Amino acid sequence: MFRVTLVFSASKLLPVRTATSLARAPPVGKRPSRCSSTTVLDKKHFSSDGGKKKVPSIKQCEPPNEFNQLPQPQGSWGENEKKYNQKGRKVLLFGVLFASASLGALYYVGLFGRAPKKSRQPEKIKSRKGFKDPGSSQDIPKEVPYLLIGGGTASFTAFRAIKSSDPTAKVLIVSNEPYFPYMRPPLSKEIWFNPDRDVAKSLTFKQWNGSERSLFYEPEDFYIHCKDLLESENGGVAVARGWSIKRLDVLNKVAVLDDGEQVKYEKCLIATGATPRLTPVFEVALADENLRNNIKLFRNIDDFKDVFEAFEAAKAVAVVGGGFLGSELACAFGRRDHKKLKVIYQIFPESGNMGKLLPEYLSMWTSEKVRAEGVQVVPKTEIVGAKAKNDQVELTLSSGKTLLVDFVVVSVGVEPNTELAETSDLEVDPELGGYLVNTELQARTDLYIAGDCACFYDPRLGRRRIEHHDHAVVSGRLAGENMAGARNPYLHQSMFWSDLGPEVGYEAIGIVDSSLPTVGVFAKQSVNDTPQAVVEKTDEFDRSKTEQLPQECEKYLSEEEKSKLKDSKKLLPNPIDGEDYGKGVIFYLRDDVVVGIVLWNVFNRMSIARQVLKDQKKYDDLNEVAKLFNIHGEE
């Protein structure tokens, strides 16, 4: 059972062929109305106590009268007044104290059924701003065989590749972050689903199958201290945390630290990543001291800690941006607020979530999934003003309406970190940004670039710059191999993925641009067609790994199998209308050639997608190509 949807314009939907209506309800929440874009902007904020029980009154907790049990004086009061005056007062005071203590004890242990539950607050997150390890540059080696600038995924896979080729290699990483290398994807997805309120301290996350992992690639004791690196007989990897390289002398192979000290290298890798971008409105707003703590960016662990702490205390938040990160964060916020005590807005100019990537019909359908998570999606809207108001942020929308929120997360893209270009005479692509490199990822002799900040040449798709995890993994590994003596070109077609919770996710490859003509083929979704199901099967959240596993469906890549699939065309069911895009393949075309593919809730089929892009063919019937992905089967 499947549906084919052809779109030859970013703004106009032309359904050409529909095979079967999908009666199955969406996996998240109630089935939405078709492509509804209704936005609710006037939802009232809930009280901060969340409807908790009030502390009981004294009358409700009043115990039996203890005063009646006190000893009574003998004779008349007048005769005994002096005798018992002081004694009686002491007894009365003792009785009051005893009754109060008894009442408190009984109330505390809950014998009256009214003991309030204490809400454990998350531990205050300590800032690591200004952290440096080692504390002095005198403990950083002055000469190393391998220098890696940047402490992210690209550097991690690079030193892994170097150590694989050269087991005794001595590698120095200089990272401006106060942490050892860690993975970024869970920061906007899985880590928000950890019920532990101290998750920002533990930095562990649960994969969709429930197994727990640390954000860090390796434990701290895996790394050698910087001052011991050159003395290690078996080599190793040292990380100078909190330090930066300000300039490179590429001719003499010297890197200058931020305090002016120099490090000489034999081979160097720049993997400095990217920095979140601000819109002009928020750049102006940040000049207001009253708004600096209310406008947040999201990129690294410190950003996560800051946003997490603010979210736990907030009543209303806004996510600005409808791309990968913005949509993932909006869904994560919605799931985190399982009691629905907060108001969560997601605001963006496109007509639907991830509107720059997905065809319009699928983008709008996805927005309904985000709404089902409790998010008030506000499409076709821009922020035209932001000002402080009573310790909050008042956002003025292009529609003329205003929203009052506790903080804003701005997620409108990133800029590659290429500051070293000006100080080190390196070339940057004027259109795409990023350091220009050859097919071996070299910018200069013995100087390599990898990850988000590399602009490389793709022999099939032209010059490109990619900002995704798999590209960081593969380009870092290739750069490391070449630094250790290989001379391999970068021909890999990297993929990227995004999950909107455990039920909806996709993988993509190539040029995925909603302005291109698209052809979508959809089938009925099964319980196995979710991000959670693929993690349960593989015990691996990182789909840049799982998508490389050999799959049974690869046998269909032979010409004989393709011929058999063409013969099966007569078995296709009659087309009828439907609107549930639970599972499918979307092809992106340029001059009738497939240049990009999105696998929507279809997993571990990326090897087939790479083959389709590699062939660079014009297909008469992309429905037949979709069959190669086995979307009509259970797996």
Salt bridges, closest charged atoms under 4 A:
GLU123 OE1 - LYS201 NZ 2.97
ASP133 OD1 - HIS225 NE2 3.84
ASP133 OD2 - ARG241 NH2 2.72
GLU177 OE2 - ARG184 NH2 3.06
ASP196 OD1 - ARG120 NH2 3.82
ASP198 OD2 - ARG120 NH1 2.86
GLU218 OE2 - ARG160 NH2 2.17
ASP258 OD2 - LYS132 NZ 3.27
ASP306 OD1 - LYS296 NZ 3.12
GLU309 OE2 - LYS124 NZ 3.47
GLU312 OE1 - ARG197 NH2 3.52
GLU312 OE2 - ARG336 NE 3.57
GLU328 OE2 - LYS189 NZ 3.39
GLU368 OE2 - ARG371 NH1 3.16
GLU373 OE1 - ARG335 NE 2.52
GLU394 OE1 - LYS387 NZ 3.47
GLU394 OE2 - LYS389 NZ 3.32
GLU415 OE2 - ARG277 NE 2.77
ASP446 OD2 - LYS253 NZ 2.41
ASP452 OD2 - ARG299 NH2 2.68
ASP458 OD2 - ARG464 NH1 3.31
GLU467 OE2 - ARG465 NH2 2.66
ASP470 OD2 - HIS492 NE2 3.40
ASP470 OD2 - ARG610 NH2 3.82
ASP499 OD1 - ARG543 NH2 2.65
GLU503 OE1 - ARG335 NH2 2.70
GLU507 OE2 - ARG543 NE 2.75
ASP529 OD2 - LYS583 NZ 3.17
GLU540 OE2 - ARG213 NH1 3.10
ASP542 OD2 - HIS469 NE2 2.98
GLU547 OE1 - ARG610 NH1 2.94
GLU552 OE2 - LYS555 NZ 3.58
GLU559 OE2 - LYS562 NZ 3.92
GLU560 OE2 - LYS564 NZ 3.82
GLU579 OE2 - ARG31 NE 3.84
ASP621 OD2 - LYS569 NZ 3.76
GLU624 OE1 - LYS627 NZ 3.67
GLU635 OE1 - LYS537 NZ 3.25
